[in-house]
Amino acid sequence: MQAVLYTLADKFLNETELSRVKEMIAMTKLGEMLVEDGIEKGIVETCRELGVSFDETAKKIRQRFGISEKEAREIVRKYWF
C-alpha cells in the first residue's frame, strides 16, 4: 500500500508537495503503522539473511514491540519468504 501511495504522489506532485504529503503521512496513525510495518519487515529479513532461526527472530520481534508470542510469530511468518 505504501508503495502505491508513493508512486501516485511521485507521479502527480512536485517536490514541495511531495515533501508536504510525506510530513502529513508521517504525523498520522497510518504513517506510524507504515513505519512500524517497515521496521518489522526489516528485522525479519535481516535476521533471516544472517541465519537467525525463525523462533529466535520471533523472540526478537516480541521483545522489540512488546507483543505476544503468537503475534510475533504471525509477523515473522508474514515476511519469512
RODO-2510 file (C-alpha; in nm, 4 decimals, decimal comma):
residues 81
     n   res          X          Y          Z
     1     m     0,0000     0,0000     0,0000
     2     q     0,2809     0,2365     0,0895
     3     a     0,4454     0,1803    -0,2484
     4     v     0,1210     0,2647    -0,4292
     5     l     0,0810     0,5887    -0,2338
     6     y     0,4360     0,6968    -0,3050
     7     t     0,4097     0,6039    -0,6736
     8     l     0,0938     0,8090    -0,7168
     9     a     0,2356     1,1008    -0,5226
    10     d     0,5582     1,0915    -0,7225
    11     k     0,3667     1,0919    -1,0496
    12     f     0,1286     1,3787    -0,9732
    13     l     0,3030     1,6072    -0,7219
    14     n     0,6004     1,8406    -0,7416
    15     e     0,8916     1,8272    -0,4952
    16     t     0,7376     2,0745    -0,2485
    17     e     0,4029     1,8961    -0,2493
    18     l     0,5761     1,5589    -0,2071
    19     s     0,7598     1,6872     0,0973
    20     r     0,4379     1,8212     0,2493
    21     v     0,2494     1,4953     0,1876
    22     k     0,5358     1,2982     0,3404
    23     e     0,5209     1,5133     0,6547
    24     m     0,1430     1,4782     0,6777
    25     i     0,1563     1,0996     0,6370
    26     a     0,4285     1,0714     0,8997
    27     m     0,2072     1,2524     1,1510
    28     t    -0,0893     1,0200     1,1067
    29     k    -0,1690     0,6831     1,2549
    30     l    -0,1389     0,5368     0,9048
    31     g     0,2102     0,6817     0,8783
    32     e     0,3081     0,5295     1,2100
    33     m     0,1691     0,1919     1,1038
    34     l     0,3582     0,2005     0,7748
    35     v     0,6831     0,2788     0,9530
    36     e     0,6219     0,0020     1,2058
    37     d     0,5497    -0,2463     0,9258
    38     g     0,8748    -0,1455     0,7603
    39     i     1,0688    -0,1989     1,0814
    40     e     0,9091    -0,5412     1,1311
    41     k     0,9947    -0,6416     0,7760
    42     g     1,3498    -0,5131     0,8116
    43     i     1,4109    -0,7062     1,1323
    44     v     1,2733    -1,0298     0,9869
    45     e     1,4649    -1,0006     0,6595
    46     t     1,7899    -0,9115     0,8364
    47     c     1,7588    -1,1990     1,0818
    48     r     1,6853    -1,4418     0,8007
    49     e     1,9824    -1,3195     0,5943
    50     l     2,2089    -1,3595     0,8972
    51     g     2,0892    -1,7154     0,9554
    52     v     1,8892    -1,6441     1,2703
    53     s     1,6225    -1,9097     1,3258
    54     f     1,2508    -1,8463     1,2839
    55     d     1,1952    -1,8915     1,6594
    56     e     1,4771    -1,6565     1,7576
    57     t     1,3506    -1,3966     1,5093
    58     a     1,0014    -1,4194     1,6603
    59     k     1,1567    -1,3675     2,0027
    60     k     1,3352    -1,0537     1,8808
    61     i     1,0122    -0,9179     1,7297
    62     r     0,8253    -0,9926     2,0529
    63     q     1,0866    -0,8107     2,2599
    64     r     1,1116    -0,5114     2,0240
    65     f     0,7377    -0,4468     2,0037
    66     g     0,6193    -0,5860     2,3383
    67     i     0,3662    -0,8205     2,1789
    68     s     0,2555    -1,1777     2,2395
    69     e     0,4439    -1,4761     2,1030
    70     k     0,1514    -1,5561     1,8729
    71     e     0,1510    -1,2039     1,7261
    72     a     0,5284    -1,2114     1,6816
    73     r     0,5155    -1,5462     1,5014
    74     e     0,2459    -1,4118     1,2662
    75     i     0,4661    -1,1140     1,1804
    76     v     0,7677    -1,3350     1,1148
    77     r     0,5583    -1,5719     0,9029
    78     k     0,4349    -1,2725     0,7005
    79     y     0,7870    -1,1680     0,5955
    80     w     0,9746    -1,5014     0,6113
    81     f     0,9999    -1,5615     0,2358
***
